[in-house]
Amino acid sequence: MDATKLETHGAALIAEARAVLDRVLPLLTDPATIWPQSAREHLALISELRRAESRLQSTVAVVIADADRRGVAERAAGTSITSWMTATEKASPRDAAGVLFAGRGLNSSPAVKQAALAGDVTPQQARSIATVVDALPRNLTSAQREAASEILVGSAATSNPDQLRRMGQGVLDAVAPVETAEEAAERERRLLAAQRRRALRNRSLTFTTDDGSMLIRGSLPVLEGEEFVRIISAYRASAQRSGADRLDPLESPVTAAQRDADALLQLINDVQRRRTAPGVAGDRPRVVVVMREESLRERAEQAGKLATGERISAGDL
């Protein structure tokens, strides 16, 4: 088949696939046509939909990674595939980069790619498998790494992504067994040291504002993270003992996440009040609020504005 016929054949297949999806997807979202009445059948439908979702997500990732490798967006739109997705497909830069990274990961392992496209491995499980395989010692052969991937794929049927991520030691022992206790101890030491280096390399803390709230996202090495959790837990326990978090019977119940947030707010207040934070240019950290004098005098709502541009109420001020 020459190039022209191959391209025509490919376009026909894409059009046929699109037509099938256009027929099937409306059925899946119409309760009157497909939603079962029994609870068991309803759960079975959810399982099938999640499997189909996983297959579609993996397919999209693989196709995007292949488009990036072939320079499709550069030739057709004069830009990278991630920039094209951001401008044309309503994807955020982070989402576009994440899908491309996932596709590259799938393409790097035939076993994982095959299982993901078949729906036997979810995108989240595939990321966990890639994390485990990437953390294996660099002296392993390509065959040993692929064998490790196959073991993890086989475990995916009964393991969630978190459980797969904890299988590194067992997988390594299976593909590259050691003979002595000293070798085993040295291997564990190296694995833990490498894990610590990755955690430090992946550390992050970002802040974004949304509708009057600050969204905090981050990653800490587990040792320091545990210390942070203990501090928050101590504040939460102190509030419970003092009755400071006692519920108003007319208010909605306070969730565990809200209690942790309250503990963090109290920690921030204590640091500010005790002036334990490092000084900046000879002064302690402070929040600067811009406000009109007449608004301050009138105590108008939403009169204060932070340096970031976010507005706060006069009560908060």
Phi, psi and omega in degrees: 000124182284175187298319182295314179294322179296318179295319178295318178297318179296319179296323179294319178296319179297316179297321179293317179297319179297320180295320179296314179298319180296331178278322188279315186301317177299327178295321183290341180256007180252106182302332185287338186258330188225334186296126182284162180269326182280151181296320181296316179292327179296316178295322178297321178296318179300317179299316180293321179295319179294323177296315178296321178299316180298317180297318180295316180299317180293320179298315178301315181298316180295317180296319179295317178297322178293321177296322178294317181297323183271355180068034183298312183293325179298318182286321186271328185233357179071028181210172178286163181295324180289321177294321177297317178297321180294318184279327189251324188258012176061029177266144173285157178305321180294317180295318181298314179295323180295318179294318179298317179298318179297318180296319177298321178297319179294319181293339182280348181226108180304321183295314181291319180300313180299316181292322180292316180292336177274352181086009180276343178229128179282162176303324179292319177295321179299320178295320179296319179297317179298322179297316180295312183295321179295332182276353179293154181307145184290344182277001177287149179281167177299323179296320179293321179293319179292324176297321177298319178298319181295321177298315181293321176299319178295332179276348186295335181294335183236010184228138177276174183303321180295319179293321178298322183294339181265009185265009185304313183297314180297320179294317179298318179297330181283320184269340180214072184295149177256162187254336184235161178295325179296319178296321179295318180295319179294321178297315180297320179299316181293321179297316181293322178295319178293323178297319178296319179296319179294320180296320178292321180294326184268005181299144180197158175204118182232152181229131173224152181252146181203115174054046177082001179246154173253122180267127184245128179225133182196175178216127180237150170304147190298327181296307179292327177297320178296321178298318178298316180298321180295321178296314179298318180297323179295317178297319181294317179295322179296319179295322179292321180292323183279348183079011182293335181258019181299138187281142166281125183301340180269351181264162177291151179301143179276128180278165178299321179295323178292324177296319177295321177296319177298322179296319178294319177299320179292322176299316179298315180299319181294318179298318179293317184291321182273354178057044180270350179285150178299148178283154177240115183054041177083003182233154178280157181302139178212158175264128179261127180242131178260129185208141176287143182299316181295327177291321178298316181294324181275350183054044180291148177290148177055039181268342183265147179226128179281170180299333180283350183100350178289139181261146178229162182283161177297329178298315176296323179297000000 
